[in-house]
Amino acid sequence: MALLRHVAAMLAEDGWRASNIDCAVVCEHPKIAPYRDEMQRNLTAAVGAPVTVKGNRAEQLGAIGRAEGVVCFATALIHRAAGAPRTS
């Protein structure tokens, strides 16, 4: 969370803001659903923009499917903050 807050602050210092972030967590265990709302609230508070979290399974394929690890894919939409100077 500290790293996420730091990156959001770096964006803001350069005149950018996150519009929204979408995360997909791929794992066999633990199940994400019971924790999803809390995760979304905490991530949204850290970033200052809406964050959605989706849980997916690897269906027992590969290392992730054997529960040897977890993968997270995140896509962030950012925009230049209102009044921020444009740099070349």
N, CA, C and O atoms as a GROMACS GRO file, in nm:
protein
  352
    1MET      N    1   0.083  -0.118   0.000
    1MET     CA    2   0.000   0.000   0.000
    1MET      C    3   0.088   0.125   0.000
    1MET      O    4   0.055   0.225  -0.064
    2ALA      N    5   0.199   0.120   0.072
    2ALA     CA    6   0.290   0.234   0.075
    2ALA      C    7   0.345   0.262  -0.064
    2ALA      O    8   0.355   0.378  -0.105
    3LEU      N    9   0.381   0.157  -0.137
    3LEU     CA   10   0.432   0.174  -0.273
    3LEU      C   11   0.325   0.234  -0.364
    3LEU      O   12   0.354   0.322  -0.445
    4LEU      N   13   0.201   0.187  -0.350
    4LEU     CA   14   0.091   0.239  -0.431
    4LEU      C   15   0.067   0.386  -0.401
    4LEU      O   16   0.049   0.465  -0.493
    5ARG      N   17   0.066   0.423  -0.273
    5ARG     CA   18   0.049   0.565  -0.236
    5ARG      C   19   0.164   0.649  -0.292
    5ARG      O   20   0.142   0.762  -0.338
    6HIS      N   21   0.284   0.595  -0.287
    6HIS     CA   22   0.401   0.668  -0.338
    6HIS      C   23   0.388   0.692  -0.489
    6HIS      O   24   0.415   0.802  -0.536
    7VAL      N   25   0.347   0.590  -0.564
    7VAL     CA   26   0.332   0.605  -0.709
    7VAL      C   27   0.221   0.705  -0.741
    7VAL      O   28   0.237   0.787  -0.832
    8ALA      N   29   0.110   0.701  -0.667
    8ALA     CA   30   0.002   0.798  -0.689
    8ALA      C   31   0.052   0.940  -0.661
    8ALA      O   32   0.016   1.033  -0.732
    9ALA      N   33   0.135   0.956  -0.559
    9ALA     CA   34   0.191   1.088  -0.527
    9ALA      C   35   0.286   1.134  -0.637
    9ALA      O   36   0.288   1.252  -0.673
   10MET      N   37   0.366   1.042  -0.691
   10MET     CA   38   0.456   1.077  -0.800
   10MET      C   39   0.378   1.123  -0.923
   10MET      O   40   0.417   1.220  -0.989
   11LEU      N   41   0.268   1.053  -0.954
   11LEU     CA   42   0.183   1.095  -1.066
   11LEU      C   43   0.132   1.237  -1.042
   11LEU      O   44   0.137   1.322  -1.131
   12ALA      N   45   0.081   1.261  -0.920
   12ALA     CA   46   0.024   1.392  -0.887
   12ALA      C   47   0.130   1.501  -0.898
   12ALA      O   48   0.101   1.611  -0.947
   13GLU      N   49   0.251   1.473  -0.854
   13GLU     CA   50   0.359   1.572  -0.862
   13GLU      C   51   0.389   1.610  -1.007
   13GLU      O   52   0.432   1.722  -1.034
   14ASP      N   53   0.366   1.517  -1.098
   14ASP     CA   54   0.393   1.543  -1.239
   14ASP      C   55   0.268   1.591  -1.313
   14ASP      O   56   0.270   1.606  -1.435
   15GLY      N   57   0.158   1.616  -1.239
   15GLY     CA   58   0.038   1.672  -1.300
   15GLY      C   59  -0.061   1.570  -1.353
   15GLY      O   60  -0.147   1.604  -1.435
   16TRP      N   61  -0.050   1.445  -1.309
   16TRP     CA   62  -0.140   1.339  -1.355
   16TRP      C   63  -0.223   1.286  -1.239
   16TRP      O   64  -0.184   1.297  -1.123
   17ARG      N   65  -0.337   1.227  -1.273
   17ARG     CA   66  -0.422   1.160  -1.174
   17ARG      C   67  -0.475   1.031  -1.235
   17ARG      O   68  -0.492   1.020  -1.356
   18ALA      N   69  -0.501   0.935  -1.149
   18ALA     CA   70  -0.564   0.811  -1.195
   18ALA      C   71  -0.714   0.836  -1.210
   18ALA      O   72  -0.776   0.897  -1.123
   19SER      N   73  -0.770   0.789  -1.320
   19SER     CA   74  -0.916   0.797  -1.340
   19SER      C   75  -0.982   0.675  -1.278
   19SER      O   76  -1.081   0.687  -1.205
   20ASN      N   77  -0.929   0.558  -1.307
   20ASN     CA   78  -0.975   0.434  -1.247
   20ASN      C   79  -0.871   0.326  -1.273
   20ASN      O   80  -0.787   0.337  -1.362
   21ILE      N   81  -0.878   0.221  -1.192
   21ILE     CA   82  -0.784   0.110  -1.203
   21ILE      C   83  -0.863  -0.020  -1.194
   21ILE      O   84  -0.953  -0.034  -1.112
   22ASP      N   85  -0.829  -0.114  -1.281
   22ASP     CA   86  -0.894  -0.244  -1.284
   22ASP      C   87  -0.788  -0.350  -1.255
   22ASP      O   88  -0.684  -0.354  -1.322
   23CYS      N   89  -0.813  -0.434  -1.157
   23CYS     CA   90  -0.718  -0.540  -1.118
   23CYS      C   91  -0.782  -0.676  -1.135
   23CYS      O   92  -0.898  -0.697  -1.099
   24ALA      N   93  -0.706  -0.769  -1.189
   24ALA     CA   94  -0.748  -0.909  -1.197
   24ALA      C   95  -0.646  -0.992  -1.120
   24ALA      O   96  -0.528  -0.993  -1.155
   25VAL      N   97  -0.691  -1.060  -1.017
   25VAL     CA   98  -0.604  -1.144  -0.936
   25VAL      C   99  -0.631  -1.289  -0.976
   25VAL      O  100  -0.745  -1.335  -0.969
   26VAL      N  101  -0.526  -1.360  -1.017
   26VAL     CA  102  -0.539  -1.499  -1.060
   26VAL      C  103  -0.472  -1.588  -0.956
   26VAL      O  104  -0.351  -1.581  -0.935
   27CYS      N  105  -0.553  -1.672  -0.892
   27CYS     CA  106  -0.500  -1.764  -0.791
   27CYS      C  107  -0.602  -1.873  -0.764
   27CYS      O  108  -0.721  -1.857  -0.790
   28GLU      N  109  -0.555  -1.983  -0.711
   28GLU     CA  110  -0.644  -2.092  -0.670
   28GLU      C  111  -0.692  -2.069  -0.527
   28GLU      O  112  -0.809  -2.091  -0.496
   29HIS      N  113  -0.602  -2.024  -0.442
   29HIS     CA  114  -0.633  -1.998  -0.301
   29HIS      C  115  -0.557  -1.874  -0.259
   29HIS      O  116  -0.445  -1.857  -0.306
   30PRO      N  117  -0.608  -1.788  -0.174
   30PRO     CA  118  -0.741  -1.791  -0.116
   30PRO      C  119  -0.845  -1.740  -0.215
   30PRO      O  120  -0.810  -1.679  -0.317
   31LYS      N  121  -0.968  -1.764  -0.186
   31LYS     CA  122  -1.076  -1.708  -0.266
   31LYS      C  123  -1.080  -1.558  -0.242
   31LYS      O  124  -1.074  -1.512  -0.128
   32ILE      N  125  -1.090  -1.482  -0.349
   32ILE     CA  126  -1.087  -1.335  -0.340
   32ILE      C  127  -1.222  -1.278  -0.296
   32ILE      O  128  -1.226  -1.176  -0.227
   33ALA      N  129  -1.331  -1.341  -0.334
   33ALA     CA  130  -1.465  -1.284  -0.312
   33ALA      C  131  -1.490  -1.235  -0.170
   33ALA      O  132  -1.544  -1.126  -0.154
   34PRO      N  133  -1.454  -1.310  -0.066
   34PRO     CA  134  -1.483  -1.261   0.069
   34PRO      C  135  -1.406  -1.135   0.107
   34PRO      O  136  -1.445  -1.064   0.200
   35TYR      N  137  -1.298  -1.106   0.038
   35TYR     CA  138  -1.212  -0.992   0.069
   35TYR      C  139  -1.221  -0.879  -0.033
   35TYR      O  140  -1.163  -0.772  -0.012
   36ARG      N  141  -1.292  -0.903  -0.141
   36ARG     CA  142  -1.291  -0.809  -0.254
   36ARG      C  143  -1.336  -0.668  -0.217
   36ARG      O  144  -1.268  -0.572  -0.253
   37ASP      N  145  -1.446  -0.654  -0.147
   37ASP     CA  146  -1.496  -0.520  -0.113
   37ASP      C  147  -1.396  -0.443  -0.028
   37ASP      O  148  -1.372  -0.325  -0.051
   38GLU      N  149  -1.337  -0.511   0.071
   38GLU     CA  150  -1.238  -0.446   0.157
   38GLU      C  151  -1.114  -0.409   0.076
   38GLU      O  152  -1.058  -0.301   0.095
   39MET      N  153  -1.070  -0.497  -0.013
   39MET     CA  154  -0.955  -0.469  -0.099
   39MET      C  155  -0.982  -0.346  -0.185
   39MET      O  156  -0.897  -0.258  -0.195
   40GLN      N  157  -1.099  -0.341  -0.246
   40GLN     CA  158  -1.135  -0.228  -0.332
   40GLN      C  159  -1.136  -0.098  -0.252
   40GLN      O  160  -1.086   0.004  -0.299
   41ARG      N  161  -1.194  -0.101  -0.130
   41ARG     CA  162  -1.198   0.020  -0.047
   41ARG      C  163  -1.056   0.067  -0.012
   41ARG      O  164  -1.025   0.186  -0.023
   42ASN      N  165  -0.972  -0.025   0.031
   42ASN     CA  166  -0.836   0.012   0.071
   42ASN      C  167  -0.754   0.063  -0.047
   42ASN      O  168  -0.682   0.162  -0.033
   43LEU      N  169  -0.764  -0.002  -0.163
   43LEU     CA  170  -0.690   0.040  -0.281
   43LEU      C  171  -0.741   0.175  -0.331
   43LEU      O  172  -0.662   0.261  -0.370
   44THR      N  173  -0.873   0.194  -0.331
   44THR     CA  174  -0.932   0.321  -0.374
   44THR      C  175  -0.884   0.435  -0.285
   44THR      O  176  -0.852   0.543  -0.334
   45ALA      N  177  -0.879   0.411  -0.154
   45ALA     CA  178  -0.831   0.514  -0.061
   45ALA      C  179  -0.684   0.547  -0.087
   45ALA      O  180  -0.645   0.664  -0.078
   46ALA      N  181  -0.604   0.447  -0.117
   46ALA     CA  182  -0.461   0.469  -0.141
   46ALA      C  183  -0.436   0.547  -0.270
   46ALA      O  184  -0.346   0.631  -0.275
   47VAL      N  185  -0.516   0.519  -0.373
   47VAL     CA  186  -0.494   0.580  -0.504
   47VAL      C  187  -0.568   0.713  -0.518
   47VAL      O  188  -0.520   0.805  -0.584
   48GLY      N  189  -0.685   0.722  -0.456
   48GLY     CA  190  -0.768   0.840  -0.473
   48GLY      C  191  -0.854   0.833  -0.598
   48GLY      O  192  -0.898   0.936  -0.649
   49ALA      N  193  -0.877   0.712  -0.649
   49ALA     CA  194  -0.960   0.689  -0.767
   49ALA      C  195  -1.022   0.550  -0.753
   49ALA      O  196  -0.969   0.466  -0.680
   50PRO      N  197  -1.134   0.526  -0.821
   50PRO     CA  198  -1.199   0.395  -0.808
   50PRO      C  199  -1.109   0.280  -0.855
   50PRO      O  200  -1.046   0.286  -0.961
   51VAL      N  201  -1.103   0.175  -0.773
   51VAL     CA  202  -1.028   0.054  -0.806
   51VAL      C  203  -1.123  -0.064  -0.798
   51VAL      O  204  -1.194  -0.081  -0.699
   52THR      N  205  -1.126  -0.145  -0.903
   52THR     CA  206  -1.206  -0.267  -0.902
   52THR      C  207  -1.111  -0.387  -0.897
   52THR      O  208  -1.003  -0.385  -0.957
   53VAL      N  209  -1.153  -0.490  -0.825
   53VAL     CA  210  -1.074  -0.612  -0.811
   53VAL      C  211  -1.160  -0.729  -0.854
   53VAL      O  212  -1.273  -0.744  -0.808
   54LYS      N  213  -1.106  -0.811  -0.942
   54LYS     CA  214  -1.177  -0.931  -0.988
   54LYS      C  215  -1.089  -1.051  -0.958
   54LYS      O  216  -0.968  -1.047  -0.979
   55GLY      N  217  -1.150  -1.157  -0.911
   55GLY     CA  218  -1.077  -1.281  -0.885
   55GLY      C  219  -1.097  -1.378  -0.999
   55GLY      O  220  -1.208  -1.392  -1.051
   56ASN      N  221  -0.990  -1.445  -1.039
   56ASN     CA  222  -0.996  -1.547  -1.144
   56ASN      C  223  -0.915  -1.668  -1.099
   56ASN      O  224  -0.824  -1.656  -1.017
   57ARG      N  225  -0.948  -1.782  -1.154
   57ARG     CA  226  -0.874  -1.905  -1.125
   57ARG      C  227  -0.795  -1.946  -1.249
   57ARG      O  228  -0.833  -1.913  -1.362
   58ALA      N  229  -0.686  -2.016  -1.227
   58ALA     CA  230  -0.606  -2.068  -1.338
   58ALA      C  231  -0.653  -2.207  -1.378
   58ALA      O  232  -0.594  -2.269  -1.467
   59GLU      N  233  -0.758  -2.256  -1.315
   59GLU     CA  234  -0.817  -2.387  -1.349
   59GLU      C  235  -0.714  -2.498  -1.347
   59GLU      O  236  -0.712  -2.584  -1.436
   60GLN      N  237  -0.628  -2.496  -1.246
   60GLN     CA  238  -0.527  -2.600  -1.223
   60GLN      C  239  -0.422  -2.609  -1.334
   60GLN      O  240  -0.359  -2.713  -1.350
   61LEU      N  241  -0.404  -2.501  -1.410
   61LEU     CA  242  -0.304  -2.500  -1.516
   61LEU      C  243  -0.178  -2.427  -1.470
   61LEU      O  244  -0.186  -2.318  -1.414
   62GLY      N  245  -0.064  -2.488  -1.492
   62GLY     CA  246   0.064  -2.426  -1.461
   62GLY      C  247   0.087  -2.405  -1.313
   62GLY      O  248   0.015  -2.458  -1.228
   63ALA      N  249   0.191  -2.326  -1.283
   63ALA     CA  250   0.230  -2.301  -1.144
   63ALA      C  251   0.119  -2.232  -1.066
   63ALA      O  252   0.096  -2.264  -0.949
   64ILE      N  253   0.050  -2.140  -1.128
   64ILE     CA  254  -0.058  -2.069  -1.060
   64ILE      C  255  -0.172  -2.167  -1.030
   64ILE      O  256  -0.228  -2.163  -0.920
   65GLY      N  257  -0.205  -2.252  -1.123
   65GLY     CA  258  -0.309  -2.351  -1.103
   65GLY      C  259  -0.275  -2.455  -0.998
   65GLY      O  260  -0.363  -2.514  -0.936
   66ARG      N  261  -0.145  -2.477  -0.977
   66ARG     CA  262  -0.101  -2.569  -0.871
   66ARG      C  263  -0.089  -2.497  -0.738
   66ARG      O  264  -0.039  -2.554  -0.641
   67ALA      N  265  -0.135  -2.372  -0.731
   67ALA     CA  266  -0.132  -2.289  -0.610
   67ALA      C  267   0.010  -2.261  -0.563
   67ALA      O  268   0.035  -2.250  -0.443
   68GLU      N  269   0.103  -2.248  -0.658
   68GLU     CA  270   0.241  -2.216  -0.625
   68GLU      C  271   0.268  -2.067  -0.628
   68GLU      O  272   0.378  -2.022  -0.596
   69GLY      N  273   0.169  -1.990  -0.666
   69GLY     CA  274   0.188  -1.845  -0.673
   69GLY      C  275   0.058  -1.774  -0.703
   69GLY      O  276  -0.048  -1.836  -0.714
   70VAL      N  277   0.068  -1.645  -0.715
   70VAL     CA  278  -0.046  -1.557  -0.743
   70VAL      C  279  -0.001  -1.458  -0.850
   70VAL      O  280   0.113  -1.413  -0.849
   71VAL      N  281  -0.091  -1.424  -0.941
   71VAL     CA  282  -0.062  -1.324  -1.045
   71VAL      C  283  -0.166  -1.213  -1.032
   71VAL      O  284  -0.284  -1.239  -1.007
   72CYS      N  285  -0.122  -1.091  -1.051
   72CYS     CA  286  -0.215  -0.978  -1.053
   72CYS      C  287  -0.184  -0.893  -1.176
   72CYS      O  288  -0.070  -0.852  -1.198
   73PHE      N  289  -0.287  -0.869  -1.255
   73PHE     CA  290  -0.277  -0.779  -1.369
   73PHE      C  291  -0.355  -0.654  -1.333
   73PHE      O  292  -0.470  -0.663  -1.290
   74ALA      N  293  -0.294  -0.537  -1.351
   74ALA     CA  294  -0.363  -0.412  -1.321
   74ALA      C  295  -0.348  -0.318  -1.439
   74ALA      O  296  -0.240  -0.303  -1.497
   75THR      N  297  -0.459  -0.254  -1.474
   75THR     CA  298  -0.460  -0.155  -1.581
   75THR      C  299  -0.511  -0.024  -1.521
   75THR      O  300  -0.618  -0.020  -1.461
   76ALA      N  301  -0.433   0.082  -1.539
   76ALA     CA  302  -0.470   0.212  -1.485
   76ALA      C  303  -0.495   0.310  -1.598
   76ALA      O  304  -0.415   0.322  -1.690
   77LEU      N  305  -0.606   0.380  -1.590
   77LEU     CA  306  -0.637   0.488  -1.682
   77LEU      C  307  -0.599   0.617  -1.610
   77LEU      O  308  -0.652   0.645  -1.502
   78ILE      N  309  -0.508   0.695  -1.668
   78ILE     CA  310  -0.467   0.821  -1.605
   78ILE      C  311  -0.500   0.937  -1.696
   78ILE      O  312  -0.514   0.921  -1.817
   79HIS      N  313  -0.513   1.054  -1.636
   79HIS     CA  314  -0.541   1.175  -1.713
   79HIS      C  315  -0.463   1.292  -1.653
   79HIS      O  316  -0.426   1.290  -1.536
   80ARG      N  317  -0.439   1.392  -1.736
   80ARG     CA  318  -0.371   1.512  -1.687
   80ARG      C  319  -0.468   1.586  -1.597
   80ARG      O  320  -0.582   1.612  -1.633
   81ALA      N  321  -0.420   1.621  -1.478
   81ALA     CA  322  -0.503   1.694  -1.382
   81ALA      C  323  -0.539   1.832  -1.436
   81ALA      O  324  -0.459   1.894  -1.505
   82ALA      N  325  -0.658   1.878  -1.403
   82ALA     CA  326  -0.702   2.010  -1.447
   82ALA      C  327  -0.604   2.117  -1.398
   82ALA      O  328  -0.566   2.119  -1.281
   83GLY      N  329  -0.564   2.204  -1.488
   83GLY     CA  330  -0.472   2.312  -1.454
   83GLY      C  331  -0.326   2.273  -1.448
   83GLY      O  332  -0.240   2.358  -1.422
   84ALA      N  333  -0.296   2.146  -1.472
   84ALA     CA  334  -0.155   2.103  -1.469
   84ALA      C  335  -0.085   2.153  -1.594
   84ALA      O  336  -0.141   2.145  -1.704
   85PRO      N  337   0.036   2.205  -1.580
   85PRO     CA  338   0.108   2.252  -1.698
   85PRO      C  339   0.148   2.137  -1.787
   85PRO      O  340   0.183   2.029  -1.740
   86ARG      N  341   0.142   2.160  -1.916
   86ARG     CA  342   0.182   2.057  -2.013
   86ARG      C  343   0.333   2.064  -2.034
   86ARG      O  344   0.391   2.171  -2.051
   87THR      N  345   0.395   1.946  -2.032
   87THR     CA  346   0.538   1.940  -2.059
   87THR      C  347   0.559   1.873  -2.194
   87THR      O  348   0.473   1.796  -2.239
   88SER      N  349   0.669   1.901  -2.258
   88SER     CA  350   0.692   1.842  -2.390
   88SER      C  351   0.772   1.716  -2.383
   88SER      O  352   0.799   1.654  -2.486
   0.00000   0.00000   0.00000
